[in-house]
């Protein structure tokens, strides 16, 4: 099996759940992006719970309904006193420690996790990526692609227009929303309707079937 999801979350009874949840997606997604081919026999999804009151009895990873779960002590009051970059670093440490605990318990390979951790730091914990490859317009004069900036306080998608020689002409924001509502971008599809219009569609099975029409001005 391949690892398909890492969720970072507080315990359900935490006073910080509502504040923490919207910020908890980005670093987990960035870390997972380096583990798409990581072999995790018997499990595809991991939940990493953080709290400042876990007892020693909860330091061992657990299996619950097909998920593997890890429990990490985490000073939530301190977390909310930090700036954005330090928050992301604190999240990364929790995610990596949780994954290493599970890897130790399940005898999974650890080096890919160490590599993912280091890659996150090399990226300065910024999760930015092109969604696919540029597509050529029907008149063969332009190409278009989409670029995503997924941060702990915002999720953004930009259309990126090129000339036929791959020189960027324009980068325009077309979507801005909460970071917890960005997973659809992995399943987005797009096509040229004609040489002046492009249709971007949300094809995520748990999404809202949204569509965005982008007008191209030569």
Secondary structure, DSSP 8 states (H G I E B T S, - for coil): -B--EEEEEE-TT-TTHHHHHTTSSHHHHHHHHT-TT-B-TT-SEEEEEEES---GGG-S-EEETTEEEEEEE--HHHHTTS-HHHHHHHHHHHHHHHHHHHHHHHT--SHHHHHHHHHHHHTTT-EEEE-S--EE-TTSSEEEEEEEEE-SS-EEEEEEEEETTS-EEEEEEEEEE-GGG-GGGGG-EEEEEETTEEEEE---TTS---EEEEE---
